[in-house]
Amino acid sequence: MPTSRSVPASTPDRAGLARTLSNWFAHAARDLPWRAQGTSPWAVLVSEFMLQQTQVDRVIPRWTAWIERWPTPSALAAEVPGEAVRAWDRLGYPRRALWLHRAAVEIATLHGDVVPRDVQQLLALTGIGPYTARAVAAFAYGEHHPVVDTNTRRVLARAIHGIAAAGMPRSTDLDDMAALLPPDPAEAAVFNAAAMELGAIVCTARTPLCDACPIAAWCEWRGAGYPDNSPEKRPKQAKFEGSDRQARGRIMALVRRSAEPVSRDAALNAARGKHREPHDVTQPQRAYDSLIADGLIVELEGRAQLP
């Protein structure tokens, strides 16, 4: 956490901020496999799908296994969707696996097995939103785009606006990032990654390491004395224990590890967990039905399996 409240006001030299942060990134960046030189655009795309709302340490082994098994979009497209869901394992939000499979089919059939570099073409693929499209264009192809994730939004809120937590409109975040980007596309891609890295390991949400921050001299929040001026906080997500998400996860774990389709009763029992008597007696069936509705499992003659 911050230790000093007598910091001079920040300077307006944004070019200096960008240069200093990129220099810091050159020696402080984590050694992540998708950052390695020569990583294919497909591998970058897979990493972006997997990293959504998921910790890096959990993604690395799954990403490595995925790229070894399916090094190209067409390799994944040749499999049934259920294999993508099975390989997704316990990363969470398994619909991402289905979306990635559909995107692979689209890339293989519509783009000659080459991930597009154009943002609009990327946006037309299943499961790709504005952030992922810009990230792939910037990190896989070196295109000049501002890339703003949750970590970057926090860095911008503090450094540029003097606000303790992210809360500016997303269009403002993009404008702020665009104003900071070096004109050279390669340098811009490095700066995009550097801002994310700073938010991930230094300018963290709960315990920012302000004394170790390379851009402390530019930080408006630090210069203002670290005010507790966060925007209104979002409601906390409901706890996982006892939730429908947990029940869904139990069913998915059973179906993934089963070589044969499992009975509906077995799936409902799995949803109940060890206690077998959930507080909400309708939850097992609700979880089961929602997985079918999402296309994560299919039921044939009363037995469930991956699609």
Secondary structure, 3 states (H helix, E strand, C coil): CCCCCCCCCCCCCHHHHHHHHHHHHHHHCCCCHHHCCCCCHHHHHHHHHHHCCCCHHHHHHHHHHHHHHCCCHHHHHCCCHHHHHHHHCCCCCCHHHHHHHHHHHHHHHHCCCCCCCCHHHHHCCCCCCHHHHHHHHHHHHCCCCCCCCHHHHHHHHHHHHCCCCCCCCHHHHHHHHHHHCCCCHHHHHHHHHHHHHHHHHCCCCCCCCHHHCCCHHHCHHHHCCCCCCCCCCCCCCCCCCCCHHHHHHHHHHHHHHCCCCEEHHHHHHHHHCCCCCCCCCCHHHHHHHHHHHCCCCEEECCEEECC
